Amino acid sequence: MGDSRERARRVLAAAGLPPDALAGVRPLAGGTYNTVEEILLSDGTRYVLKVPPPPTVPGLRHERRLLVAEAGFCAGAERARVPAPRAVSLAPDDPEPYLLLTACPGVPWPEAAPADEERAALRTELGRQVARLHRVTGTAFGYPSGALGPLAPDWRTAFTAMTDAVLADARDHRPWLPRPVDEAAALFRAAAPALDAVTVPVLVHFDLWPGNILVDRPAGGPARIGGLIDGERMFWGDPVADFVSLALLDDIRRDDAFLAGYAEDDGPAVLDEAARLRLALYRAYLDLIMLTETVPRAVGAEDARRVREWVGPHLESTLDEIAEATGCAPSKFTS
């Protein structure tokens, strides 16, 4: 904790905040890549500090300079008037890189455990907020961190670079997969023309699973969304891609409350046949990430087994869906 306090004091000073006002530092759970700590000042103000692992720690190709992407998400959320952290200080190129953020009120959705009558209202509010995020546009496509190179002029080029990167990670780390890597690669190529329908790069969080949605219950008021956090996986791309984590391993079309809120703010979400094929591509991409990252993160045999049992069947059925939509016959299970 001594090292954490010294680091917190240095970060506060660099941000123009009084280091002598530091009252405490505590680790925050839930992060799977960065070290995340809460910094508490003597006046009660809270900040969140993110520090990436050292370069010697193995990771996936797209995970370089995630702090830059998160700062970009925070700026976009502010433009959209969506509750999210605000970047106070970013130092991605320091010997010890960091991002200092404001703290949002509330606790993660699973911890808040909304009652049924709260859930519908919260999902509707969430739908409105995500629709507002999707009105924030960029100038090109891909990860703003530069981890996979410069932004691309079209979505097919950007997403192909993203899938090529995770497929290369899978070849390097050799995780358990329900289908061979080359089969997944062939299906991504077969479906790539569907990506040409996306012509405007919008802000995509891509990690809006319940753990990254804070629920706040202010005294005397109804539950509300306190903040959308951990925007480090953001990219400029297809808004449909956000529906993957928003309905993790499920189907967003079942979430009537969310879709109603989304329609209120930005018109109905278009989930026609063409959009469903793109959605399947994004599901397969996230599934591959979740399975592959278990190896460089050395999650342990039991956790790896749970991920296989949870994600493996979903990836297999998603690859079958892409194969059927493209007429590209899948090979038999050989792994």
Buried (B, 14 or more C-beta within 10 A) or exposed (E): EEEBBEBBBBBBEBBEBEBEBBEBBEEEEEBEBBBBBBBBBEEEEBBBBBBBEEEEEBBBBBBBBBBBBBBBBBBBBBBBEBBBBBBBBBBBEEEEBBBBBBBBBBEBBEEBEBEEEBBBBBBBBBBBBBBBBBBBEBEBBBBBBBBBEEBBEBBBBBBBBBBBBBBBBBEBBEBBBBBBBEBBBBBBBBBBEBBEBBEEBBBBBBBBBBBBBBBBBEEEEEBBBBBBBBBBBBBBBBBBBBBBBBBBBEEBBEBEBBBBBBBBBBEEBEBEEEBBBBBBBBBBBBBBBBBBBBBBBEBEEEEBEEBBEBBBEBBBEBBBBBBEBBEBEBEEEEE
